Amino acid sequence: MTTMALNNLWNYLEGLKLARKDRDWLAGKLMEATEKEVAETRHQQEYVKETLYRALDEVEAAKRGELKMMTEDEFLEELKKDGLL
């Protein structure tokens, strides 16, 4: 929303003369979206962190000769098979 639209919405809400209980409910509803966004961002960050650690572990295992790394062609083929490319 634009700043003007938000100001108009705020003026409208102030004009409603809401009871304390109703203001608390409205504030809670406004915060729900923010809390969901924070939770989703944290989840994405944890997923990326976990994936990077797993990838680094695989590279280290490959350096020690414990794991054979895929070639570029094998990797691209796997992505195609999984529908990611």
PDB file of N, CA, C and O in Angstrom:
ATOM      1  N   MET A   1       0.845  -1.186   0.000  1.00  0.00           N
ATOM      2  CA  MET A   1       0.000   0.000   0.000  1.00  0.00           C
ATOM      3  C   MET A   1       0.883   1.240   0.000  1.00  0.00           C
ATOM      4  O   MET A   1       2.008   1.227   0.500  1.00  0.00           O
ATOM      5  N   THR A   2       0.353   2.290  -0.564  1.00  0.00           N
ATOM      6  CA  THR A   2       1.094   3.540  -0.550  1.00  0.00           C
ATOM      7  C   THR A   2       0.977   4.188   0.826  1.00  0.00           C
ATOM      8  O   THR A   2       0.109   3.836   1.625  1.00  0.00           O
ATOM      9  N   THR A   3       1.851   5.126   1.080  1.00  0.00           N
ATOM     10  CA  THR A   3       1.828   5.825   2.363  1.00  0.00           C
ATOM     11  C   THR A   3       0.495   6.525   2.574  1.00  0.00           C
ATOM     12  O   THR A   3      -0.038   6.518   3.684  1.00  0.00           O
ATOM     13  N   MET A   4      -0.049   7.130   1.524  1.00  0.00           N
ATOM     14  CA  MET A   4      -1.319   7.841   1.656  1.00  0.00           C
ATOM     15  C   MET A   4      -2.447   6.858   2.000  1.00  0.00           C
ATOM     16  O   MET A   4      -3.293   7.147   2.846  1.00  0.00           O
ATOM     17  N   ALA A   5      -2.451   5.709   1.342  1.00  0.00           N
ATOM     18  CA  ALA A   5      -3.491   4.717   1.620  1.00  0.00           C
ATOM     19  C   ALA A   5      -3.372   4.207   3.054  1.00  0.00           C
ATOM     20  O   ALA A   5      -4.382   4.014   3.732  1.00  0.00           O
ATOM     21  N   LEU A   6      -2.147   3.989   3.515  1.00  0.00           N
ATOM     22  CA  LEU A   6      -1.955   3.545   4.896  1.00  0.00           C
ATOM     23  C   LEU A   6      -2.395   4.621   5.885  1.00  0.00           C
ATOM     24  O   LEU A   6      -3.001   4.310   6.911  1.00  0.00           O
ATOM     25  N   ASN A   7      -2.095   5.881   5.582  1.00  0.00           N
ATOM     26  CA  ASN A   7      -2.539   6.979   6.455  1.00  0.00           C
ATOM     27  C   ASN A   7      -4.060   7.039   6.504  1.00  0.00           C
ATOM     28  O   ASN A   7      -4.635   7.242   7.573  1.00  0.00           O
ATOM     29  N   ASN A   8      -4.722   6.865   5.354  1.00  0.00           N
ATOM     30  CA  ASN A   8      -6.184   6.874   5.318  1.00  0.00           C
ATOM     31  C   ASN A   8      -6.748   5.702   6.125  1.00  0.00           C
ATOM     32  O   ASN A   8      -7.729   5.857   6.853  1.00  0.00           O
ATOM     33  N   LEU A   9      -6.123   4.535   5.991  1.00  0.00           N
ATOM     34  CA  LEU A   9      -6.559   3.379   6.767  1.00  0.00           C
ATOM     35  C   LEU A   9      -6.386   3.639   8.254  1.00  0.00           C
ATOM     36  O   LEU A   9      -7.269   3.329   9.053  1.00  0.00           O
ATOM     37  N   TRP A  10      -5.245   4.210   8.621  1.00  0.00           N
ATOM     38  CA  TRP A  10      -4.988   4.518  10.033  1.00  0.00           C
ATOM     39  C   TRP A  10      -6.027   5.502  10.569  1.00  0.00           C
ATOM     40  O   TRP A  10      -6.562   5.306  11.660  1.00  0.00           O
ATOM     41  N   ASN A  11      -6.314   6.557   9.807  1.00  0.00           N
ATOM     42  CA  ASN A  11      -7.317   7.544  10.226  1.00  0.00           C
ATOM     43  C   ASN A  11      -8.682   6.880  10.399  1.00  0.00           C
ATOM     44  O   ASN A  11      -9.413   7.201  11.336  1.00  0.00           O
ATOM     45  N   TYR A  12      -9.027   5.963   9.505  1.00  0.00           N
ATOM     46  CA  TYR A  12     -10.290   5.251   9.603  1.00  0.00           C
ATOM     47  C   TYR A  12     -10.331   4.424  10.889  1.00  0.00           C
ATOM     48  O   TYR A  12     -11.316   4.456  11.626  1.00  0.00           O
ATOM     49  N   LEU A  13      -9.241   3.679  11.152  1.00  0.00           N
ATOM     50  CA  LEU A  13      -9.202   2.848  12.354  1.00  0.00           C
ATOM     51  C   LEU A  13      -9.273   3.683  13.628  1.00  0.00           C
ATOM     52  O   LEU A  13      -9.933   3.300  14.594  1.00  0.00           O
ATOM     53  N   GLU A  14      -8.595   4.818  13.623  1.00  0.00           N
ATOM     54  CA  GLU A  14      -8.667   5.698  14.800  1.00  0.00           C
ATOM     55  C   GLU A  14     -10.075   6.211  15.024  1.00  0.00           C
ATOM     56  O   GLU A  14     -10.489   6.412  16.166  1.00  0.00           O
ATOM     57  N   GLY A  15     -10.814   6.426  13.947  1.00  0.00           N
ATOM     58  CA  GLY A  15     -12.180   6.929  14.050  1.00  0.00           C
ATOM     59  C   GLY A  15     -13.171   5.897  14.548  1.00  0.00           C
ATOM     60  O   GLY A  15     -14.297   6.249  14.901  1.00  0.00           O
ATOM     61  N   LEU A  16     -12.786   4.642  14.585  1.00  0.00           N
ATOM     62  CA  LEU A  16     -13.715   3.598  15.012  1.00  0.00           C
ATOM     63  C   LEU A  16     -13.921   3.560  16.524  1.00  0.00           C
ATOM     64  O   LEU A  16     -14.906   2.994  16.997  1.00  0.00           O
ATOM     65  N   LYS A  17     -13.023   4.142  17.271  1.00  0.00           N
ATOM     66  CA  LYS A  17     -13.112   4.133  18.732  1.00  0.00           C
ATOM     67  C   LYS A  17     -13.254   2.698  19.250  1.00  0.00           C
ATOM     68  O   LYS A  17     -14.206   2.366  19.957  1.00  0.00           O
ATOM     69  N   LEU A  18     -12.295   1.871  18.883  1.00  0.00           N
ATOM     70  CA  LEU A  18     -12.323   0.465  19.270  1.00  0.00           C
ATOM     71  C   LEU A  18     -12.057   0.279  20.753  1.00  0.00           C
ATOM     72  O   LEU A  18     -11.297   1.033  21.361  1.00  0.00           O
ATOM     73  N   ALA A  19     -12.688  -0.731  21.327  1.00  0.00           N
ATOM     74  CA  ALA A  19     -12.432  -1.088  22.718  1.00  0.00           C
ATOM     75  C   ALA A  19     -11.019  -1.678  22.811  1.00  0.00           C
ATOM     76  O   ALA A  19     -10.453  -2.112  21.808  1.00  0.00           O
ATOM     77  N   ARG A  20     -10.472  -1.688  23.997  1.00  0.00           N
ATOM     78  CA  ARG A  20      -9.110  -2.202  24.223  1.00  0.00           C
ATOM     79  C   ARG A  20      -8.959  -3.631  23.685  1.00  0.00           C
ATOM     80  O   ARG A  20      -7.954  -3.965  23.058  1.00  0.00           O
ATOM     81  N   LYS A  21      -9.969  -4.462  23.940  1.00  0.00           N
ATOM     82  CA  LYS A  21      -9.948  -5.853  23.483  1.00  0.00           C
ATOM     83  C   LYS A  21      -9.870  -5.921  21.962  1.00  0.00           C
ATOM     84  O   LYS A  21      -9.130  -6.737  21.411  1.00  0.00           O
ATOM     85  N   ASP A  22     -10.633  -5.062  21.282  1.00  0.00           N
ATOM     86  CA  ASP A  22     -10.642  -5.048  19.820  1.00  0.00           C
ATOM     87  C   ASP A  22      -9.322  -4.523  19.257  1.00  0.00           C
ATOM     88  O   ASP A  22      -8.834  -5.024  18.244  1.00  0.00           O
ATOM     89  N   ARG A  23      -8.745  -3.518  19.912  1.00  0.00           N
ATOM     90  CA  ARG A  23      -7.432  -2.998  19.476  1.00  0.00           C
ATOM     91  C   ARG A  23      -6.368  -4.075  19.631  1.00  0.00           C
ATOM     92  O   ARG A  23      -5.510  -4.228  18.762  1.00  0.00           O
ATOM     93  N   ASP A  24      -6.415  -4.825  20.732  1.00  0.00           N
ATOM     94  CA  ASP A  24      -5.457  -5.909  20.950  1.00  0.00           C
ATOM     95  C   ASP A  24      -5.605  -6.980  19.876  1.00  0.00           C
ATOM     96  O   ASP A  24      -4.611  -7.504  19.373  1.00  0.00           O
ATOM     97  N   TRP A  25      -6.856  -7.306  19.526  1.00  0.00           N
ATOM     98  CA  TRP A  25      -7.091  -8.300  18.482  1.00  0.00           C
ATOM     99  C   TRP A  25      -6.522  -7.820  17.151  1.00  0.00           C
ATOM    100  O   TRP A  25      -5.848  -8.577  16.453  1.00  0.00           O
ATOM    101  N   LEU A  26      -6.791  -6.568  16.801  1.00  0.00           N
ATOM    102  CA  LEU A  26      -6.308  -5.995  15.543  1.00  0.00           C
ATOM    103  C   LEU A  26      -4.777  -5.980  15.507  1.00  0.00           C
ATOM    104  O   LEU A  26      -4.172  -6.319  14.490  1.00  0.00           O
ATOM    105  N   ALA A  27      -4.168  -5.593  16.603  1.00  0.00           N
ATOM    106  CA  ALA A  27      -2.701  -5.579  16.667  1.00  0.00           C
ATOM    107  C   ALA A  27      -2.144  -6.990  16.478  1.00  0.00           C
ATOM    108  O   ALA A  27      -1.141  -7.182  15.791  1.00  0.00           O
ATOM    109  N   GLY A  28      -2.790  -7.958  17.081  1.00  0.00           N
ATOM    110  CA  GLY A  28      -2.363  -9.346  16.928  1.00  0.00           C
ATOM    111  C   GLY A  28      -2.459  -9.805  15.484  1.00  0.00           C
ATOM    112  O   GLY A  28      -1.561 -10.484  14.988  1.00  0.00           O
ATOM    113  N   LYS A  29      -3.540  -9.440  14.806  1.00  0.00           N
ATOM    114  CA  LYS A  29      -3.710  -9.809  13.396  1.00  0.00           C
ATOM    115  C   LYS A  29      -2.632  -9.160  12.532  1.00  0.00           C
ATOM    116  O   LYS A  29      -2.108  -9.790  11.614  1.00  0.00           O
ATOM    117  N   LEU A  30      -2.303  -7.919  12.819  1.00  0.00           N
ATOM    118  CA  LEU A  30      -1.264  -7.236  12.047  1.00  0.00           C
ATOM    119  C   LEU A  30       0.103  -7.876  12.271  1.00  0.00           C
ATOM    120  O   LEU A  30       0.927  -7.909  11.357  1.00  0.00           O
ATOM    121  N   MET A  31       0.350  -8.377  13.462  1.00  0.00           N
ATOM    122  CA  MET A  31       1.636  -8.990  13.783  1.00  0.00           C
ATOM    123  C   MET A  31       1.757 -10.408  13.243  1.00  0.00           C
ATOM    124  O   MET A  31       2.872 -10.888  13.038  1.00  0.00           O
ATOM    125  N   GLU A  32       0.639 -11.092  13.008  1.00  0.00           N
ATOM    126  CA  GLU A  32       0.685 -12.477  12.529  1.00  0.00           C
ATOM    127  C   GLU A  32       1.489 -12.603  11.245  1.00  0.00           C
ATOM    128  O   GLU A  32       2.320 -13.503  11.115  1.00  0.00           O
ATOM    129  N   ALA A  33       1.248 -11.710  10.299  1.00  0.00           N
ATOM    130  CA  ALA A  33       1.956 -11.764   9.024  1.00  0.00           C
ATOM    131  C   ALA A  33       3.460 -11.603   9.234  1.00  0.00           C
ATOM    132  O   ALA A  33       4.259 -12.314   8.624  1.00  0.00           O
ATOM    133  N   THR A  34       3.834 -10.678  10.087  1.00  0.00           N
ATOM    134  CA  THR A  34       5.247 -10.445  10.356  1.00  0.00           C
ATOM    135  C   THR A  34       5.881 -11.667  10.997  1.00  0.00           C
ATOM    136  O   THR A  34       6.987 -12.056  10.621  1.00  0.00           O
ATOM    137  N   GLU A  35       5.211 -12.273  11.947  1.00  0.00           N
ATOM    138  CA  GLU A  35       5.743 -13.453  12.629  1.00  0.00           C
ATOM    139  C   GLU A  35       5.883 -14.618  11.657  1.00  0.00           C
ATOM    140  O   GLU A  35       6.852 -15.373  11.735  1.00  0.00           O
ATOM    141  N   LYS A  36       4.919 -14.775  10.733  1.00  0.00           N
ATOM    142  CA  LYS A  36       5.000 -15.832   9.733  1.00  0.00           C
ATOM    143  C   LYS A  36       6.200 -15.609   8.823  1.00  0.00           C
ATOM    144  O   LYS A  36       6.930 -16.550   8.512  1.00  0.00           O
ATOM    145  N   GLU A  37       6.406 -14.359   8.396  1.00  0.00           N
ATOM    146  CA  GLU A  37       7.532 -14.046   7.519  1.00  0.00           C
ATOM    147  C   GLU A  37       8.857 -14.339   8.207  1.00  0.00           C
ATOM    148  O   GLU A  37       9.772 -14.877   7.583  1.00  0.00           O
ATOM    149  N   VAL A  38       8.972 -13.993   9.480  1.00  0.00           N
ATOM    150  CA  VAL A  38      10.197 -14.253  10.235  1.00  0.00           C
ATOM    151  C   VAL A  38      10.435 -15.757  10.347  1.00  0.00           C
ATOM    152  O   VAL A  38      11.561 -16.222  10.169  1.00  0.00           O
ATOM    153  N   ALA A  39       9.385 -16.515  10.639  1.00  0.00           N
ATOM    154  CA  ALA A  39       9.512 -17.968  10.766  1.00  0.00           C
ATOM    155  C   ALA A  39       9.921 -18.594   9.434  1.00  0.00           C
ATOM    156  O   ALA A  39      10.767 -19.488   9.402  1.00  0.00           O
ATOM    157  N   GLU A  40       9.324 -18.128   8.335  1.00  0.00           N
ATOM    158  CA  GLU A  40       9.671 -18.655   7.018  1.00  0.00           C
ATOM    159  C   GLU A  40      11.117 -18.340   6.662  1.00  0.00           C
ATOM    160  O   GLU A  40      11.820 -19.185   6.108  1.00  0.00           O
ATOM    161  N   THR A  41      11.562 -17.132   6.977  1.00  0.00           N
ATOM    162  CA  THR A  41      12.940 -16.742   6.696  1.00  0.00           C
ATOM    163  C   THR A  41      13.904 -17.587   7.505  1.00  0.00           C
ATOM    164  O   THR A  41      14.919 -18.041   6.978  1.00  0.00           O
ATOM    165  N   ARG A  42      13.604 -17.802   8.765  1.00  0.00           N
ATOM    166  CA  ARG A  42      14.470 -18.645   9.601  1.00  0.00           C
ATOM    167  C   ARG A  42      14.530 -20.065   9.053  1.00  0.00           C
ATOM    168  O   ARG A  42      15.598 -20.676   9.016  1.00  0.00           O
ATOM    169  N   HIS A  43      13.393 -20.585   8.632  1.00  0.00           N
ATOM    170  CA  HIS A  43      13.349 -21.938   8.071  1.00  0.00           C
ATOM    171  C   HIS A  43      14.221 -22.013   6.815  1.00  0.00           C
ATOM    172  O   HIS A  43      14.985 -22.964   6.652  1.00  0.00           O
ATOM    173  N   GLN A  44      14.115 -21.028   5.935  1.00  0.00           N
ATOM    174  CA  GLN A  44      14.917 -21.005   4.721  1.00  0.00           C
ATOM    175  C   GLN A  44      16.405 -20.907   5.046  1.00  0.00           C
ATOM    176  O   GLN A  44      17.224 -21.576   4.415  1.00  0.00           O
ATOM    177  N   GLN A  45      16.757 -20.080   6.025  1.00  0.00           N
ATOM    178  CA  GLN A  45      18.154 -19.940   6.417  1.00  0.00           C
ATOM    179  C   GLN A  45      18.701 -21.260   6.959  1.00  0.00           C
ATOM    180  O   GLN A  45      19.822 -21.648   6.629  1.00  0.00           O
ATOM    181  N   GLU A  46      17.924 -21.944   7.779  1.00  0.00           N
ATOM    182  CA  GLU A  46      18.360 -23.234   8.326  1.00  0.00           C
ATOM    183  C   GLU A  46      18.532 -24.268   7.219  1.00  0.00           C
ATOM    184  O   GLU A  46      19.476 -25.058   7.243  1.00  0.00           O
ATOM    185  N   TYR A  47      17.619 -24.261   6.249  1.00  0.00           N
ATOM    186  CA  TYR A  47      17.712 -25.197   5.130  1.00  0.00           C
ATOM    187  C   TYR A  47      18.990 -24.952   4.328  1.00  0.00           C
ATOM    188  O   TYR A  47      19.704 -25.897   3.992  1.00  0.00           O
ATOM    189  N   VAL A  48      19.275 -23.694   4.026  1.00  0.00           N
ATOM    190  CA  VAL A  48      20.482 -23.359   3.265  1.00  0.00           C
ATOM    191  C   VAL A  48      21.730 -23.748   4.055  1.00  0.00           C
ATOM    192  O   VAL A  48      22.669 -24.322   3.503  1.00  0.00           O
ATOM    193  N   LYS A  49      21.734 -23.438   5.330  1.00  0.00           N
ATOM    194  CA  LYS A  49      22.878 -23.780   6.190  1.00  0.00           C
ATOM    195  C   LYS A  49      23.106 -25.286   6.205  1.00  0.00           C
ATOM    196  O   LYS A  49      24.233 -25.748   6.029  1.00  0.00           O
ATOM    197  N   GLU A  50      22.048 -26.044   6.413  1.00  0.00           N
ATOM    198  CA  GLU A  50      22.149 -27.505   6.461  1.00  0.00           C
ATOM    199  C   GLU A  50      22.648 -28.059   5.120  1.00  0.00           C
ATOM    200  O   GLU A  50      23.495 -28.952   5.090  1.00  0.00           O
ATOM    201  N   THR A  51      22.123 -27.528   4.022  1.00  0.00           N
ATOM    202  CA  THR A  51      22.526 -27.977   2.696  1.00  0.00           C
ATOM    203  C   THR A  51      23.995 -27.682   2.432  1.00  0.00           C
ATOM    204  O   THR A  51      24.707 -28.519   1.878  1.00  0.00           O
ATOM    205  N   LEU A  52      24.452 -26.500   2.825  1.00  0.00           N
ATOM    206  CA  LEU A  52      25.858 -26.149   2.624  1.00  0.00           C
ATOM    207  C   LEU A  52      26.780 -27.029   3.456  1.00  0.00           C
ATOM    208  O   LEU A  52      27.822 -27.468   2.969  1.00  0.00           O
ATOM    209  N   TYR A  53      26.411 -27.289   4.697  1.00  0.00           N
ATOM    210  CA  TYR A  53      27.228 -28.176   5.532  1.00  0.00           C
ATOM    211  C   TYR A  53      27.305 -29.573   4.929  1.00  0.00           C
ATOM    212  O   TYR A  53      28.370 -30.190   4.915  1.00  0.00           O
ATOM    213  N   ARG A  54      26.175 -30.069   4.432  1.00  0.00           N
ATOM    214  CA  ARG A  54      26.156 -31.395   3.819  1.00  0.00           C
ATOM    215  C   ARG A  54      27.048 -31.420   2.572  1.00  0.00           C
ATOM    216  O   ARG A  54      27.779 -32.385   2.348  1.00  0.00           O
ATOM    217  N   ALA A  55      26.984 -30.366   1.773  1.00  0.00           N
ATOM    218  CA  ALA A  55      27.805 -30.287   0.564  1.00  0.00           C
ATOM    219  C   ALA A  55      29.292 -30.236   0.920  1.00  0.00           C
ATOM    220  O   ALA A  55      30.112 -30.893   0.279  1.00  0.00           O
ATOM    221  N   LEU A  56      29.631 -29.456   1.939  1.00  0.00           N
ATOM    222  CA  LEU A  56      31.027 -29.385   2.359  1.00  0.00           C
ATOM    223  C   LEU A  56      31.520 -30.729   2.886  1.00  0.00           C
ATOM    224  O   LEU A  56      32.660 -31.116   2.629  1.00  0.00           O
ATOM    225  N   ASP A  57      30.671 -31.439   3.617  1.00  0.00           N
ATOM    226  CA  ASP A  57      31.033 -32.777   4.100  1.00  0.00           C
ATOM    227  C   ASP A  57      31.301 -33.719   2.930  1.00  0.00           C
ATOM    228  O   ASP A  57      32.236 -34.518   2.974  1.00  0.00           O
ATOM    229  N   GLU A  58      30.476 -33.625   1.876  1.00  0.00           N
ATOM    230  CA  GLU A  58      30.668 -34.474   0.710  1.00  0.00           C
ATOM    231  C   GLU A  58      31.971 -34.137  -0.012  1.00  0.00           C
ATOM    232  O   GLU A  58      32.670 -35.039  -0.474  1.00  0.00           O
ATOM    233  N   VAL A  59      32.302 -32.862  -0.115  1.00  0.00           N
ATOM    234  CA  VAL A  59      33.557 -32.461  -0.760  1.00  0.00           C
ATOM    235  C   VAL A  59      34.742 -32.995   0.033  1.00  0.00           C
ATOM    236  O   VAL A  59      35.696 -33.512  -0.549  1.00  0.00           O
ATOM    237  N   GLU A  60      34.692 -32.876   1.340  1.00  0.00           N
ATOM    238  CA  GLU A  60      35.780 -33.388   2.183  1.00  0.00           C
ATOM    239  C   GLU A  60      35.911 -34.902   2.050  1.00  0.00           C
ATOM    240  O   GLU A  60      37.024 -35.424   1.990  1.00  0.00           O
ATOM    241  N   ALA A  61      34.779 -35.614   2.004  1.00  0.00           N
ATOM    242  CA  ALA A  61      34.806 -37.063   1.837  1.00  0.00           C
ATOM    243  C   ALA A  61      35.396 -37.430   0.479  1.00  0.00           C
ATOM    244  O   ALA A  61      36.124 -38.416   0.361  1.00  0.00           O
ATOM    245  N   ALA A  62      35.084 -36.639  -0.543  1.00  0.00           N
ATOM    246  CA  ALA A  62      35.633 -36.896  -1.878  1.00  0.00           C
ATOM    247  C   ALA A  62      37.145 -36.672  -1.886  1.00  0.00           C
ATOM    248  O   ALA A  62      37.884 -37.423  -2.522  1.00  0.00           O
ATOM    249  N   LYS A  63      37.599 -35.645  -1.182  1.00  0.00           N
ATOM    250  CA  LYS A  63      39.039 -35.381  -1.105  1.00  0.00           C
ATOM    251  C   LYS A  63      39.771 -36.537  -0.435  1.00  0.00           C
ATOM    252  O   LYS A  63      40.905 -36.851  -0.795  1.00  0.00           O
ATOM    253  N   ARG A  64      39.128 -37.164   0.530  1.00  0.00           N
ATOM    254  CA  ARG A  64      39.739 -38.296   1.235  1.00  0.00           C
ATOM    255  C   ARG A  64      39.588 -39.597   0.443  1.00  0.00           C
ATOM    256  O   ARG A  64      40.115 -40.632   0.850  1.00  0.00           O
ATOM    257  N   GLY A  65      38.878 -39.552  -0.675  1.00  0.00           N
ATOM    258  CA  GLY A  65      38.684 -40.738  -1.497  1.00  0.00           C
ATOM    259  C   GLY A  65      37.558 -41.621  -1.016  1.00  0.00           C
ATOM    260  O   GLY A  65      37.433 -42.753  -1.483  1.00  0.00           O
ATOM    261  N   GLU A  66      36.742 -41.153  -0.109  1.00  0.00           N
ATOM    262  CA  GLU A  66      35.642 -41.941   0.443  1.00  0.00           C
ATOM    263  C   GLU A  66      34.357 -41.823  -0.381  1.00  0.00           C
ATOM    264  O   GLU A  66      33.411 -42.585  -0.181  1.00  0.00           O
ATOM    265  N   LEU A  67      34.335 -40.872  -1.300  1.00  0.00           N
ATOM    266  CA  LEU A  67      33.124 -40.613  -2.067  1.00  0.00           C
ATOM    267  C   LEU A  67      33.520 -40.183  -3.469  1.00  0.00           C
ATOM    268  O   LEU A  67      34.436 -39.379  -3.640  1.00  0.00           O
ATOM    269  N   LYS A  68      32.832 -40.717  -4.472  1.00  0.00           N
ATOM    270  CA  LYS A  68      33.086 -40.312  -5.854  1.00  0.00           C
ATOM    271  C   LYS A  68      32.144 -39.163  -6.192  1.00  0.00           C
ATOM    272  O   LYS A  68      30.925 -39.288  -6.076  1.00  0.00           O
ATOM    273  N   MET A  69      32.717 -38.063  -6.603  1.00  0.00           N
ATOM    274  CA  MET A  69      31.906 -36.911  -6.978  1.00  0.00           C
ATOM    275  C   MET A  69      31.321 -37.109  -8.367  1.00  0.00           C
ATOM    276  O   MET A  69      31.924 -37.769  -9.213  1.00  0.00           O
ATOM    277  N   MET A  70      30.149 -36.539  -8.602  1.00  0.00           N
ATOM    278  CA  MET A  70      29.512 -36.600  -9.911  1.00  0.00           C
ATOM    279  C   MET A  70      30.253 -35.685 -10.878  1.00  0.00           C
ATOM    280  O   MET A  70      30.831 -34.672 -10.484  1.00  0.00           O
ATOM    281  N   THR A  71      30.221 -36.061 -12.137  1.00  0.00           N
ATOM    282  CA  THR A  71      30.734 -35.152 -13.161  1.00  0.00           C
ATOM    283  C   THR A  71      29.666 -34.087 -13.399  1.00  0.00           C
ATOM    284  O   THR A  71      28.536 -34.213 -12.929  1.00  0.00           O
ATOM    285  N   GLU A  72      30.031 -33.051 -14.124  1.00  0.00           N
ATOM    286  CA  GLU A  72      29.068 -31.994 -14.435  1.00  0.00           C
ATOM    287  C   GLU A  72      27.888 -32.563 -15.212  1.00  0.00           C
ATOM    288  O   GLU A  72      26.735 -32.224 -14.947  1.00  0.00           O
ATOM    289  N   ASP A  73      28.191 -33.439 -16.182  1.00  0.00           N
ATOM    290  CA  ASP A  73      27.123 -34.025 -16.996  1.00  0.00           C
ATOM    291  C   ASP A  73      26.184 -34.875 -16.142  1.00  0.00           C
ATOM    292  O   ASP A  73      24.967 -34.821 -16.322  1.00  0.00           O
ATOM    293  N   GLU A  74      26.737 -35.656 -15.219  1.00  0.00           N
ATOM    294  CA  GLU A  74      25.898 -36.472 -14.331  1.00  0.00           C
ATOM    295  C   GLU A  74      25.017 -35.587 -13.451  1.00  0.00           C
ATOM    296  O   GLU A  74      23.847 -35.892 -13.221  1.00  0.00           O
ATOM    297  N   PHE A  75      25.589 -34.493 -12.965  1.00  0.00           N
ATOM    298  CA  PHE A  75      24.845 -33.561 -12.126  1.00  0.00           C
ATOM    299  C   PHE A  75      23.699 -32.930 -12.907  1.00  0.00           C
ATOM    300  O   PHE A  75      22.569 -32.871 -12.422  1.00  0.00           O
ATOM    301  N   LEU A  76      23.990 -32.461 -14.116  1.00  0.00           N
ATOM    302  CA  LEU A  76      22.954 -31.842 -14.943  1.00  0.00           C
ATOM    303  C   LEU A  76      21.869 -32.849 -15.302  1.00  0.00           C
ATOM    304  O   LEU A  76      20.688 -32.502 -15.328  1.00  0.00           O
ATOM    305  N   GLU A  77      22.254 -34.082 -15.579  1.00  0.00           N
ATOM    306  CA  GLU A  77      21.278 -35.125 -15.887  1.00  0.00           C
ATOM    307  C   GLU A  77      20.357 -35.395 -14.691  1.00  0.00           C
ATOM    308  O   GLU A  77      19.153 -35.589 -14.855  1.00  0.00           O
ATOM    309  N   GLU A  78      20.938 -35.405 -13.494  1.00  0.00           N
ATOM    310  CA  GLU A  78      20.129 -35.606 -12.286  1.00  0.00           C
ATOM    311  C   GLU A  78      19.143 -34.459 -12.098  1.00  0.00           C
ATOM    312  O   GLU A  78      17.988 -34.680 -11.733  1.00  0.00           O
ATOM    313  N   LEU A  79      19.600 -33.235 -12.348  1.00  0.00           N
ATOM    314  CA  LEU A  79      18.691 -32.080 -12.245  1.00  0.00           C
ATOM    315  C   LEU A  79      17.547 -32.193 -13.237  1.00  0.00           C
ATOM    316  O   LEU A  79      16.398 -31.907 -12.903  1.00  0.00           O
ATOM    317  N   LYS A  80      17.861 -32.610 -14.455  1.00  0.00           N
ATOM    318  CA  LYS A  80      16.813 -32.787 -15.476  1.00  0.00           C
ATOM    319  C   LYS A  80      15.825 -33.871 -15.047  1.00  0.00           C
ATOM    320  O   LYS A  80      14.614 -33.711 -15.193  1.00  0.00           O
ATOM    321  N   LYS A  81      16.355 -34.978 -14.515  1.00  0.00           N
ATOM    322  CA  LYS A  81      15.520 -36.103 -14.092  1.00  0.00           C
ATOM    323  C   LYS A  81      14.557 -35.662 -12.977  1.00  0.00           C
ATOM    324  O   LYS A  81      13.404 -36.091 -12.927  1.00  0.00           O
ATOM    325  N   ASP A  82      15.060 -34.792 -12.084  1.00  0.00           N
ATOM    326  CA  ASP A  82      14.243 -34.313 -10.973  1.00  0.00           C
ATOM    327  C   ASP A  82      13.336 -33.148 -11.359  1.00  0.00           C
ATOM    328  O   ASP A  82      12.574 -32.642 -10.535  1.00  0.00           O
ATOM    329  N   GLY A  83      13.426 -32.728 -12.621  1.00  0.00           N
ATOM    330  CA  GLY A  83      12.583 -31.631 -13.108  1.00  0.00           C
ATOM    331  C   GLY A  83      13.017 -30.268 -12.615  1.00  0.00           C
ATOM    332  O   GLY A  83      12.217 -29.333 -12.586  1.00  0.00           O
ATOM    333  N   LEU A  84      14.272 -30.145 -12.227  1.00  0.00           N
ATOM    334  CA  LEU A  84      14.769 -28.870 -11.712  1.00  0.00           C
ATOM    335  C   LEU A  84      15.508 -28.061 -12.775  1.00  0.00           C
ATOM    336  O   LEU A  84      15.957 -26.943 -12.521  1.00  0.00           O
ATOM    337  N   LEU A  85      15.625 -28.632 -13.946  1.00  0.00           N
ATOM    338  CA  LEU A  85      16.333 -27.931 -15.022  1.00  0.00           C
ATOM    339  C   LEU A  85      15.564 -28.064 -16.311  1.00  0.00           C
ATOM    340  O   LEU A  85      15.991 -27.544 -17.341  1.00  0.00           O
TER     341      LEU A  85
END
